[in-house]
Amino acid sequence: MQFYKTKLQLKNLNVVNNRVETYQVEFSFGQIISRAFSEVEKILKLTQHLLCDNGEYLLMKGDGFQQETLLHGIDIQPLCVPEVLGRRYLLILRREK
């Protein structure tokens, strides 16, 4: 991520390399992006303290997510990821308050 931040000169992107459950900040994020590190329910539990009201999750998942118990209102979009075997999906979850 840091490579692409630098290459694309993205000044409004923060790349954090830390354990999400211990990461603390003085503000909330409008968007949390995750690449298939755990089940959806666990991701939400570990990161809920970081997402602001009306924020959204963008979760990249493989076929296995279909075996998980998912919340209603998840927008599921198929992805085409070059040089990756198997199907990939983008799950979009919005926190509304």
C-alpha positions as CSV (number, residue, x, y, z in Angstrom):
1,M,0.0,0.0,0.0
2,Q,2.8,2.4,0.9
3,F,4.3,1.8,-2.6
4,Y,1.1,2.8,-4.3
5,K,0.5,5.7,-2.0
6,T,3.9,7.1,-3.0
7,K,3.6,6.1,-6.7
8,L,0.2,7.8,-7.0
9,Q,1.2,10.7,-4.8
10,L,-1.9,10.2,-2.6
11,K,-1.5,12.7,0.2
12,N,-4.9,12.0,1.9
13,L,-4.2,8.2,2.4
14,N,-2.9,6.8,5.6
15,V,-1.3,3.4,5.5
16,V,-1.3,1.7,8.9
17,N,0.7,-1.5,9.5
18,N,-0.6,-2.5,13.0
19,R,-2.9,-4.9,14.7
20,V,-6.4,-3.5,14.2
21,E,-7.7,-4.5,17.6
22,T,-5.0,-2.5,19.4
23,Y,-4.9,0.5,17.0
24,Q,-6.2,3.6,18.7
25,V,-6.7,7.0,17.1
26,E,-8.3,10.3,18.2
27,F,-10.6,10.3,15.2
28,S,-12.8,7.9,13.3
29,F,-12.4,6.7,9.7
30,G,-15.0,7.2,7.0
31,Q,-13.9,4.1,5.3
32,I,-12.2,0.9,6.3
33,I,-10.7,-1.3,3.6
34,S,-9.8,-4.9,4.4
35,R,-8.4,-7.7,2.2
36,A,-9.8,-11.0,3.4
37,F,-8.1,-11.3,6.8
38,S,-11.0,-12.9,8.7
39,E,-14.7,-13.6,8.7
40,V,-17.0,-10.5,8.1
41,E,-18.4,-10.7,11.7
42,K,-14.9,-10.8,13.2
43,I,-13.7,-7.9,11.1
44,L,-16.7,-5.8,12.2
45,K,-16.1,-6.7,15.9
46,L,-12.4,-5.9,15.8
47,T,-12.7,-2.6,13.9
48,Q,-16.0,-1.0,15.0
49,H,-14.2,1.4,17.3
50,L,-12.4,2.9,14.2
51,L,-15.4,3.5,11.9
52,C,-17.4,6.7,12.1
53,D,-21.1,7.0,12.0
54,N,-22.3,6.7,8.4
55,G,-18.9,5.2,7.5
56,E,-18.5,2.2,5.3
57,Y,-16.5,-1.0,5.1
58,L,-15.0,-2.3,1.8
59,L,-14.1,-5.9,2.3
60,M,-12.4,-8.0,-0.3
61,K,-13.4,-11.7,0.1
62,G,-13.0,-15.0,-1.8
63,D,-15.8,-17.5,-2.4
64,G,-15.7,-18.6,1.2
65,F,-17.6,-15.6,2.4
66,Q,-20.8,-17.3,1.1
67,Q,-20.5,-19.8,4.0
68,E,-20.5,-17.0,6.6
69,T,-23.5,-15.6,8.3
70,L,-23.9,-12.1,6.8
71,L,-25.9,-9.1,7.9
72,H,-28.7,-7.8,5.7
73,G,-28.0,-4.8,3.5
74,I,-24.5,-5.9,2.3
75,D,-23.8,-4.8,-1.3
76,I,-21.9,-7.7,-3.0
77,Q,-19.9,-6.8,-6.2
78,P,-17.9,-9.4,-8.2
79,L,-14.3,-8.4,-8.8
80,C,-11.8,-9.3,-11.5
81,V,-8.4,-9.6,-10.0
82,P,-5.6,-10.2,-12.6
83,E,-3.4,-13.2,-11.9
84,V,-5.5,-14.5,-9.0
85,L,-7.2,-17.9,-9.2
86,G,-10.7,-18.2,-7.9
87,R,-13.5,-15.6,-7.5
88,R,-13.2,-12.4,-5.6
89,Y,-15.9,-10.1,-4.3
90,L,-16.1,-6.7,-2.8
91,L,-18.5,-6.5,0.1
92,I,-19.7,-3.0,1.0
93,L,-21.3,-2.5,4.4
94,R,-22.5,0.9,5.5
95,R,-22.9,2.0,9.1
96,E,-25.8,4.3,9.5
97,K,-26.6,6.2,12.6
